[in-house]
Amino acid sequence: MADKPKTNVDKFFEIYDADPALQARVQQAMDCYPGSLEIRDVMTEHVLLPVAEELGLPFTLKELRNYELLKWGLSLIHI
């Protein structure tokens, strides 16, 4: 069975996980949006998506949610 092609979200998080400077940049931007999960979508739209776009890896909130479900949602089923 062939591996599924990597999405821009997959590629973004591979770069993010390997780049401390990018992690710091995103964290610094996120620090400007203190609060709770109620503002998560706003924070993602104004922080994470623009950074991904600059890296040439644009993706949507829906694509991010799908990535999260595949990465973390399935693991929760096996707890």
N, C-alpha and C positions, 0 to 999 in steps of 0.2 A: 504494500500500500504506500503510495507517495505521500510525502509530508505536505500539509497545506501550505500554500504560499504565505509568506510573511506580509502582514498588513503594515501600513505606516505606523500604526500604534505599536505593533511589535518592534519595529525598527527604532522608533523613538525611544522606547523604554530600554532597549539594548544599549543605545548611545547614552541615555540618562544614567543607567546603572554603572556604566564604565567611566563616566566623566564627572569627577568631583566639582569642577568649576561650574558645569551645567546644573548640578544638584544645588550648589550654593546660590546660583542665579535664580532658580525657581523658588527656592526657600525664601530668599530675600523678597521676592515679589509676593509670595504667599503671606509673608509677615505683614504686608500692607492690608491684608484682609482678615483681621482677627475675628474670631467668632465661631459659629457652629456650622453644622452641616447644612443649615438652611441656605447658606450662601455658597455652597460648593459649586453649583453650576455657574454662577457668576464668576467665581474665582477661577474656575477651569477655563471659561471663555476668555477671560482677560489676562490670564497668566500662562497656562499650559498650552492652549491652542496657538497663541501667537509665537511662542518659542518653537513649537513643532513646525509651524509654517516657515519660520526663518531657517530651519534646518532642511527645508524642502520636503517635509513629511506631514503635510496637512491631514487632519482627520477631524471628525465631528464628535459631538458629545455622545451620540448614539454608538458610534464605533468604539469610543472609549468604554462605554457601559458594556458592550458586547465583550470587549477584551477583559474587563474586570470579571464578568460572569464566567468566562472560560477559565481565567487564571485562578480566581478565588472562589467563585460560586460552586464549582464542581468539587473543590477540595472540602468545602463545608459539608457536603453530602456524606463524605466518608468519615466524619468525626465520630 
